[in-house]
Amino acid sequence: MPPRTAVPYGSWPTPITSELVVRAAARLEEVAVDGDDVWWSESRPGEGGRSALVRRDADGVTADVLPPPWNARTRVHEYGGGAWTLSSGVLWFTEFTDQRLHRLDPGAAEPVAATPAPDVPAGVRYADLTVAPDGGLFAVRETHAAGGAAADVVNELVRIGVDGAGEVLVSGPDFVSDPRPSRDGRHLAWLQWQHPDMPWDAAQLVVRGADGTEVVVAGGRSPDGRAESVVQPTWDADGALWFCADRTDVWALYRWRRGGGVECVLDVGADVAGPQWRFGARRFALLGDGRVVLAFVREGADRLAVLDDDGTLRELDLPYTAFRSVTATDGGVVCVAGSPASEPVVLRVPLDGGAAEVLRPARDLGLDPACFSRPEHVTFPTPDRGTGIDAAHALVYPPTNPEATAPEGARPSLLVLVHGGPTAATTSVLNLEVQYWTSRGFYVADVDYRGSTGYGRRYREALRGNWGVVDLDDVAACARYLADAGRVDPARMAIRGGSAGGYTALAALCLRPGVFSAGASHFGVGDLAALASDTHKFESRYLDSLVAPWPEGADVYAERSPISHVDAFDTPLAVFQGAEDRVVPPEQAEAIVAALREKGVPHAYLLFPGEQHGFRRAENIRAALDGELSFYAQVWGFDLPEEGIVPIHLR
């Protein structure tokens, strides 16, 4: 093998281009099993972000169920999930354009609308669809009035008959989810929660009997102030109700029997569940023989395990580190799985012998696995700030490229990634957007700052009242930790993030100056007060716990908002924004950009028409990636590694 030519970090030639990132890309979302068929949904940037439904039959034949332009995607809570369900070949789904329920019967040529057109376009939305024992449908319905504020949005549980007639089952709570009928149809379970709580703060599990009697099984807030979050209620064939709750420090597995109370089935000292940002998440599945298959997270990676009926827990030996949509099938489970070496796949895992089978493979990238940087989980010290926690976590990715090396003595630039949420977590699954950077010679740190999930409730709640404080401490501490260890160039450290991660990136630049020499905000929050007073219903009281009650704590909002500290912005910044973003409206990005322009701080701004909160269209994903790379090249003075990248205009 010839010696590799020394090329400056950032300029390494690489086959992982923005075109490859989006080429035939698909984000696998939810899985369902219907008889011998396995169905899944996938969001496709190359089709404008359309959510397509795919079926794999018993013979292994795979085909799209809904041709373009059908788009099975819901806007309930703006983050969606649970937009489709099926039983005996009958498909129900929410069509994105009008948010109406549609039904597709076996052999039918086209879906038919199952609910009437609303008075307000897309004003009546459906999610968390669950087929009823008689073939009807249970759903969460979200109703928006014309020009109405977030406080005017109504969330209810409804039942839709096979004839399309609707019946309201639960109304009154601010939020409802997970309508789950028992196998015999005599009981209905659901989750509900009230402002200002989010579902991961204090969601109640309620059961209603055939006689109308209701009982709160678990969750909510007790008179002494204790809070409990419940997720994924699931009935078994014997009439017991299973769920995950965090009444200890972690989301553990529980079971409720009518007349027998709640018992803890399994507590592995690690989170089984995660935050309910989207409907329909499944982290455990009940098999018909009494066994349970579940995923839990430890040190930034998932394990998939089987709980046998004798109480023995067996971890499965699988080359994957993330599992979603865990769904029971004959003798095993089907799920979405991924690893540091593989983009997500649809995987069938038999439990009684036989190898796991990939039903929907990842893209054939045509790359040598040596091109991929593998993450290392690190724990680093950080200021306590009265939280009782003085360490945070990150997945770090070193520069990796078998065809390139750097000049002797040079150290790579650092990109600190900040996930959204902020109640969310990093993942170790192969992500070409991360590899886009590492293959060019960047060092990447994906930070699980305090407030992230996967480390228990105590770690998650360290962010309560501290957003804009401890997250900034943690991203700065991570950067300094890596610089002090000699892994990165302390003069070339950047911070980037989207949504809530964009807020932390912006706030770190103006409230923790001197750490980072560049930054990038993708649809990031610039004005906390604007977010609190003008956002969608689901998050309209989220900041009460993260920052302070609104509007009583207006001074705290001003103190922590980047827009209030434009005089402190002296770091080059790239801003990327969707023009139709309802969660973080473009006005916030443009206020930051106007301040940078007035101060003469080098900056770049790209506004993408038609995009909402998060970029779904291939051309926009490419423009944001290449634009950010061009931005760093201009700020730090290195050459772009390949032709075809359109330079972003630095002002």
N, C-alpha and C positions, 0 to 999 in steps of 0.2 A: 504494500500500500504506500503510495507516495506521501511525503510529509505534507501536513496541512499548512496552508498559507495563513500567517497571522493577519487577522482583520480586526479592526476596532469593534468593541462591543457595540451592539445596536445596528451594525452594518453587515452582519453575517448574512450571506446568501442562504435562502431557505426555500424549500418547496411548499411550505405552509403559508400560502398567500391568503388574502381576504377572499379571493375567488374560490379557493379550496374550502375555506371556512363555511361558505354558504352553498357550495355545489351539492345538489341533491340532499341538502341537510334536512333533518326532520327532528323535532323535539318530541320524543315519545311521552305520552301523558297518562292515559288510563287504560286499564285492561279489564275485559269481562269474559266470562266463560258461559256459553249457551249450548248445552248438550255437548256434542263433540267439536263444536266450533270455538275458536278463540278470536275475540275481537280486540282492537285497540284503536286509539286515536293518536294522530301525530300532526303537529303544527309544522307547516312547510313554508319556510321563507321564500322559496322559489315560486310559490303560488300566492304570494302576497300575504303570507301568514295564515292561510286557510287551515282550519282544523279538519282534516280528512279522517274518515272512518274506514278501517280496513278489517277484512274477515279472512281468517285462515280456516279452511274446512278440514274435515277428518282425513282427506286425501293429501293434505299439505298444499293445496292450491290457495294462493293468496291473491286477493283482489280488492280494489276500492269498492265500498258499498255506495257511497255518494259521489257522483262525478262533480267537477266544478260547475257552477260556482257555489254549490251547497257547502255550508260552513257550520259545523256543529260546535258552536262556541257561545257561551252565555256571558252576560255582563253583570250578573248579580254580584254585589260587593266590588264590582269592577275587576276583580281578579278571577272570577269564574270558577270552573271546575264542576264536575257532575252534570255536564251538559247533555248527556245521553245515557240511555239504559236500554235493555232488551230482555225479552223472555219469549222462548219458543219461536224465535225468528222474527218477532215483532219488535221493531225499533222505534223508540221515542227519542226525539232530540230537540234542542233549542236551536233555531236558525239565527245566525249572528245578525243578519241585516235587519230583521224586524223583531227579533227576540220572541217570536211566537213558538209554541210547541207544534211540532210536526210528527207525523206517524208514517212509518213505511212498513207495510205488510209484506210477507213473503210472496215473491212473484210479481209484486206491483212495480210498475214502470217508474213512478215518481212518488215522492212523499206527498202527503196531503196535510194541510193545516188542521190542527186539532183544537186550536183556541182562536177566538175572534181577533180581528185586527184592533189594536188599541186606539183610543182617541189621540193619544200623544205618540208620535213615532218612537218605536222601541221603548215605550213607557211602561209596558208590563213584561217582566222578565221572569224566566223560570230556571231553576238550578236544583242540584241535589236530587235528581230524578230517581225514583224507586218504584218498581212495578208492584202493584197490589196483588194479593192472592187471586182476585177475580179478573185480573187483566187490566184493571184501571191503573191509575198512576198517582203516587204521592209526590209532592214537589214543594220546594220553597218558591214563593211568588213575591217579587219585589215590584211595587207599583210607584211610578213617578208621576207627579202632577205637572202640568205645563208650567214651566218657569219656576217650579217649586224648589225650595231650599232643601238641604240635606235632612233637616228636621221633619220635612213633610213626606219623606219616603216611607212607605209602609211595607214591612216584611211580615209574611204570614205563611203558615203551612196550609196547603190546599190539597184536595183530592180531585183528580180529573177522571171522570167516568169514561168508559169506552165510547160513549156517545159525544164526548167533548164537554159535557156539563161539569161545572166546577162547584166545589163545596169548600168553604173555609173551615178548617179544623182547629187551628190555633191562631189567635190574634191577640195582640196586647203587648207581649215582650218586644223589646227593641229589635232583637234578632232571634232567628230560629234556624235550625239546621238538622240534618240527619233524621228525616222521618223514616222510621224503620218498623214495619208491621211484624208481629210475631208470626211464626210459621203457620199457626192455626187461624190467624187473622183476628183474634179476639183482643189483642193488646197492641197499642201503638206507643213506641218510644221516640223521643226526640230530645234535642239539646236546645237550650235557650239561655240568653244572657242579656244584661241590661247595660246601657251607658252608665258610667264611663268605662266599664270593663271591656276588654277584648276577650275573645273566647279562650285564650291561653291564660287569662287571669282568673276568671271565675264563671265557668259555664255549668249550668245545672242539667242533669239527666232526669227527665220526667217520663213517667209511664201512665197511660190512660187505659183503663179497662173497658170492657164492652158495656158496662153499666155507667160509664162516664166518670167513675172515680179516678182521681189522679193522685200520684204519689211521687215525691221528689226522691229519687233513688240515691243520688250522690251529687256533689259539686255545689257551686255557688259560694256564698259567703255566710259564715256562721255568726251568731250574735257576738262572739268574742273577737271578730275581725279576721279569723282564719279564712283563707280562700283556697278553693280547689277547682282545678280545670279538668273537665271530662271530654274525651274524644272517642270516636268510633264505636258507638253502641252497636252490638251485633247479637242477634238472637240465635240460640242453638236449637236443635230439634226437640230437646226436652223442655223447652220453655224457659230456660235460664238466659239472662241477659249479661253479656260480656262487654267490657269496656276498659279503656285506659284512663287512669286518674293520677294526679300528682299529689296525693295527700301526704306522701313522704316527700323526699326531695326530688324524686324522678317520676316520670310517667310510667307506672307499673300496671300490670294486668289484674283486673278484678272481675268478679262474677256476682250477680244478684239473682237470688231465687225468691219467687213470690212466697212470702211467709217465712223466709229464712234469713233475710238480711244480706249484707254485702260481705264477701270474703276476698282477701288478697290471694290470688292464684300464683302469681310470680312477680318477684321484685329482684331484678338482677343488678341493682345498683347503678343502672344506666337507663337513659330514656328509650322507651319503646316507641312512643308517639312523638309527634312534632307539632308545631304551631299550625292552627287551622287558618292559613291564609286562603286556601282554596277548598272548595267542597270535594268530598269524595275520597279523601286520602285513606289508604288502608295499609296498616303496618303489621296486622296479624290476620290470620285466617283460621277458621274452625273447620277441621276435617270431620267427616261423618263417623269416624271410628273413635272419637274422643281426643285425638291429638290436636295440638295447636302449633302452627308455624308462625314465627314472629321474627321481626327484625329489630335490632337495637344498636345504638351507636356508642362507640367508645374510642376516645382519642382520634376523633375526626373520621372514623371509618365505621361502616355498618357490618354487623354479623347477622347471618340468617341461621336460625336455630329451630329445633323441634322440641316441643314440650310433650313428652310421652304421657299416657294416661296414668302412669305410676309416679309422675312428678319429676322424672329425670329430664334434664335439659341437655340436648346434644347440639353443639354447633356443627353446621354443615361445612365440609371442606370444599369451598367454591372459590374460584379466582375472581371474585367480585367484591367491591367495597361499598356498594350502595344498592338499596333495594326499595322499590316503591310499588304501590298498587298490588300488594300481595293478595292473591285471589285463589280460593280453593278449587281444585279440579280432582278428577279421579286419581286417588293414590298420591297426591302431591299438591303443588301449587304452580301457578303461573304468575309472573311478576315482571316488572321492568328492572333491569340490573345493569350496573356499569362498574368500571374499574379504572385505575390509572392508565391501563393499556388499551381500554376499549370504551368507545362511546356507548351509550345505553342500547340495550337489546331487549327484546321480549324473550323471556326465558321460561321453559318448563322444567320444574325440578321434581322428579319422582322421589318418593321416600322409601320405596320398598325394592330397591335395586335398580340398576340402570343409571346411565350417565345423564346429566342435565342436557337439555336439548334447546338450541337457539331456534326460536320460531320466526323471529324477525331480526336478521343480523344487522350489525352496524354497517355504516358505509365502508366500502372498500376504498380506503384512502390511497392505496398504492405506495405506502411509506414504510421504510425500515423502522421497526419498533425502537431502534436506537435513537431515532429523532425525537422521541418523547421524553420530556423531563418528568421524573417521578417525584411525587410530593413527600416531604418529610414533616411529621408533626412535631412542632417545637412548643415549649412552654417558656415564657420569658417573664421577668419581674416587671411590675408596674405599680404606681402609687396606689395605696389602699383607698384613700378618700373616704374613710369611714364605712366602706362596704363590707369589711371583714375579709376581702379577697385581694391578694397582692400579687397575683399572677394571671396572665392571659395566654391565649393559644393562637397558633397559626399553622397553616400548611404552607411550606416554603418550597419553591421550585427553582433549582439552580439552572443557569444557562446550559443548554444541551443542544449540540449539533455535531454529528460525527464528521462533517466535512469542513468544520471551521474551528479556529482557535484564536485567542487574543494575544496581543503583544505581551511579552514578559513583563510582569510587575503591574499590569493594568488590573483594575477591578471593575466589575460590571455595574451598570446603572440598576437601581432598584425601583420596581413598581409595587407599591402597597395597594392591594385590592381591598375595597370595603364593600361587603355584601349589603343588599337591601334589607328591608324589614322595618326597623332594625332587629326585630325579633325573628331571626332566621339563622342560617349557618352556612359555612363553606361545605364543599363536597369534594371528594378526592377523585371523582369520575373524570376521565379524559375529556378535556374541554379544549377544542382547537383554538378558541380565542385566547386561552392562556398560553398554549403552545406557539401561537403566532408571535408572542413576545419572547418566550424562552429560546426559541430556535433562532432568533435574531441576536441573542446575547444578553437579554435582560434577565435579571434575577427578579422573581415574583414572590411576594408574600401575601397570601390570602388569609386575612385576619379574622379570627373568631373573638372579637372584643367582648368584654363583659356586657351581658345582655343577649348574647347569642344563645341559641338552643343547642342541645346535645350534651350539656354539662350539668343538668339539673336545674330546679327552680331557683335555688339560692343564687347561682351564677346568672341566671336569666334576670332575676329581679334586682341585681346590682345596678341595673340601668334605670330603675324607677327613680324619677326626679333627677336623674344624672345624665340624660341625653345631652350631648354637647359638652360633657365634662369627662366622664370615664372613657368613653369611646375615643375621644381625642388623646387622652393619656395613653391609651393602649396602642393606637396606631403609631404614635410618636415613639413609644417605648419599643415597639417591634422594630421600627426603622433603626433606632439607636443600637438596639441589641445586635442586629445584623452588621451594622457599620463597625461597632466595637469589636466584633468577632472577626473583622477583616474580610467578610464575605462580599461586601458591596462598597461602592465609592460614595463616601458621605456627602460629596459635593453634587452628586447626581441621583437624588432620591425624589421620586414623584409619588403622588397619591391620586387614586382614581376610584370612582364609584358611581353607582346609579341609584336614583330615587333617594332612600334614606342614606345609602352609601355615598351618594353625591353630596348630601348635606354634611356628612362627616368630613368628606374631602374638602369642601368649601370652608367649613369651620376650622379645620386643622390649619389651613393656609393663613387665615386671619387671626385665629386665637392661639395658635401654637407656632408663631413665626420662627424661622430659622432652622426648621427641621427639613422641610421639603423645598426643592428649588423649581418645581413645576407641579401642575395638577390638571386633572380632567374631571369634569362633572357631566354625567349623562342623566338628563332629566332630574337633576338634584334639587333639593329643597333649599332655597335661599332665604325665605322669610317664614319663620315659624308661626308668626301671628296670622299671616295670610293662609298658611296651611290649616291652622286651627279654625279659622273663620270661613274658609271657602274651600272645602273639599267634600268628597262624597261621604255618605252616611256612615259607612263601615268604619272609617278612620276619623270621623269628625270629633271624637272625644279621646282618641288614642293619646294625644299629647298631654291630657290631664295627668296621666301617670308618668309619662316619660319626662315631662318638663315641669308643669305646674297646672293647677286648674285654670281654665280660661273662662272669662277674661280677668279674673282676680289676679292672676300672676303675670299680667302683661309686661311688667318690668323685667321678669325673668326671660320671657320670650324675646324681648328686645336685646337683652344682654347676650343671649346665645345665638342670635340670628346673624348670619354672615352679612346680610344687607345692612345691618346696623354698624358694621365695622369696615365699610368700604375704604376708609382712610388707612386701614392696615393692610389692604391688598397691594402687595408689591411683588407678588410671585406670578410668573406667566401662567395663564390658565386657558384651557380649551373647554368650550361648552357645547353640548349636543342636546337637542331638544325636539320633542314631537309637538307638532302644531295643534293637535287635537287632544292633548293630555288633560284629562279631567282631574287626575290625582294631584299633579303638580303643574298648574297652568303655565304657559310660556311666559307670562308676564314676570314670573319670578326670575327666570333665566335672563330675560332682557333687562331687568333692573340691575343685575350683577354686571352684565356686559356693558351697559351704559356707564356704570361707575368705573369700570376698567378703562373704557375709552376716554372718559373725562380725565382720569389720572395719568393716562399715557402708559399703562401697563401692557406689555405685549400679550395679546389674546387672540383667540379664534372662536368663531360662533357659526354653527350649522343648525338650521331649523329645517325639520323634515315634514313637509305637508303630508297629511293623511295618517301620520303615526300617533298612537296614543301613548300610554305609560309603558314604555319598553318598545324596542324596535323589532318589527316582525318581517319587514320586507327586505329581501336579499340586497337590493341595491343600497339601501340605507345602512344596513349592518356593515357592508363593505366600506361605504363612505366614512362611517364613524371610526372604524378600525384604522384604515389607511390615513384618514385625516389626523387621528391622534398620533400615529407614528411620525407623520410629516411634522407635526407640531413639536414633538420631542427632538427630532433631528435638527430643527431650526434653533430650538432653545439651547441644546447641548452641543451642537456643532459636529454632527456626524453625517456621513453620506447615507442616503436611502439604499437599502440592500438590493433592490431590483427595480427594473423599469415597470411602468404601468401604474404606479402610485401617483395619483393626482395630488400635488402639493396643496395643503390647506393654506389659505391666505392668512398670514400672521399680521395683525394690525398693531 
